[in-house]
């Protein structure tokens, strides 16, 4: 089973930046699709961004132009650079791993943006 560990969350003022990391175990990281999702209190988990094994990316409309997802296969790590943060970006951010029908989630990291 692939283990995913998120880090980099914290408290930041509106307009600030954070960089989240998702470190994965296993030998097949480079061919997996990795996504970021978030969940605000009382709301459903929602898609934020993903990056494919080939480096293709997709973003939710709400974060386009502010967030950038990238990967370093040599470190089995995906990053989410978050700029121009807004209070609406507050939530628990989860890393998602998908490969050939297998899926797993990390434990999440809290991001809080104060106004």
C-alpha positions as CSV (number, residue, x, y, z in Angstrom):
1,X,0.0,0.0,0.0
2,X,1.3,3.4,-0.9
3,X,1.7,5.8,2.0
4,X,1.2,9.5,1.4
5,X,2.4,12.2,3.8
6,X,1.3,15.8,3.3
7,X,3.2,18.7,4.9
8,X,3.5,22.5,4.6
9,X,0.2,23.6,5.9
10,X,-0.2,26.4,8.4
11,X,-1.8,29.8,9.2
12,X,-1.2,32.6,6.7
13,X,-2.7,36.0,6.1
14,X,-4.8,36.7,3.0
15,X,-2.5,37.5,0.1
16,X,0.3,35.2,1.4
17,X,1.7,32.0,0.1
18,X,2.3,28.4,1.2
19,X,3.8,25.4,-0.5
20,X,2.4,22.0,0.3
21,X,4.3,18.8,-0.2
22,X,3.0,15.3,-0.7
23,X,5.6,12.6,-0.3
24,X,4.7,9.0,-1.4
25,X,6.2,5.6,-0.8
26,X,6.6,2.9,-3.4
27,X,8.3,2.3,-6.7
28,X,5.7,3.5,-9.1
29,X,5.3,7.1,-8.1
30,X,6.6,8.4,-11.5
31,X,3.7,6.8,-13.4
32,X,0.9,7.7,-11.0
33,X,-1.5,10.6,-11.2
34,X,-1.3,12.8,-8.1
35,X,-4.0,15.2,-7.1
36,X,-4.8,17.7,-4.4
37,X,-8.2,18.1,-2.9
38,X,-9.5,20.2,0.0
39,X,-12.3,20.1,2.5
40,X,-13.6,23.1,4.3
41,X,-15.5,22.7,7.6
42,X,-19.1,21.5,6.9
43,X,-18.5,21.1,3.2
44,X,-17.7,18.3,0.8
45,X,-14.2,17.5,-0.4
46,X,-13.4,19.3,-3.6
47,X,-10.9,19.0,-6.4
48,X,-8.0,21.5,-6.4
49,X,-5.5,20.3,-9.0
50,X,-3.8,17.2,-10.4
51,X,-0.7,16.3,-12.3
52,X,-0.4,13.3,-14.6
53,X,2.6,11.0,-15.0
54,X,3.5,13.0,-18.1
55,X,3.3,16.3,-16.4
56,X,-0.1,17.4,-17.7
57,X,-1.9,19.6,-15.1
58,X,-5.5,20.6,-14.4
59,X,-6.8,23.1,-11.9
60,X,-10.1,24.0,-10.4
61,X,-11.4,27.4,-11.7
62,X,-11.2,28.8,-8.2
63,X,-7.4,28.4,-8.0
64,X,-6.3,28.9,-11.6
65,X,-3.6,31.5,-11.9
66,X,-2.8,31.3,-8.1
67,X,-1.9,27.7,-7.5
68,X,0.8,25.6,-9.3
69,X,1.2,21.9,-9.0
70,X,4.5,20.2,-9.8
71,X,6.3,16.9,-9.2
72,X,9.8,15.7,-8.5
73,X,9.9,12.0,-9.3
74,X,13.4,11.7,-8.0
75,X,12.0,12.6,-4.5
76,X,8.6,10.9,-5.0
77,X,7.1,14.2,-4.1
78,X,4.4,16.5,-5.5
79,X,4.1,20.1,-4.6
80,X,1.3,22.6,-4.5
81,X,2.5,26.2,-4.6
82,X,-0.3,28.4,-3.4
83,X,-0.1,32.2,-3.9
84,X,-2.5,35.1,-3.3
85,X,-4.3,33.0,-0.8
86,X,-7.8,33.9,0.2
87,X,-9.9,33.1,3.3
88,X,-12.0,30.8,1.0
89,X,-8.9,28.6,0.5
90,X,-9.1,27.6,4.1
91,X,-9.5,23.8,4.7
92,X,-7.8,20.5,5.0
93,X,-5.7,19.7,1.9
94,X,-5.4,16.1,0.9
95,X,-3.1,14.3,-1.5
96,X,-4.6,11.7,-3.8
97,X,-2.7,8.9,-5.6
98,X,-4.1,7.0,-8.5
99,X,-2.6,4.3,-10.6
100,X,-4.3,1.5,-12.6
101,X,-7.4,1.4,-10.6
102,X,-5.7,1.8,-7.2
103,X,-6.3,4.9,-5.2
104,X,-5.1,6.2,-1.8
105,X,-5.3,9.3,0.3
106,X,-3.0,11.1,2.7
107,X,-4.0,12.2,6.1
108,X,-4.3,15.9,5.2
109,X,-2.7,19.1,6.2
110,X,-4.6,22.1,7.5
111,X,-4.4,25.5,5.7
112,X,-5.9,28.5,7.4
113,X,-6.1,31.9,5.7
114,X,-7.0,34.8,7.9
115,X,-8.5,38.0,6.5
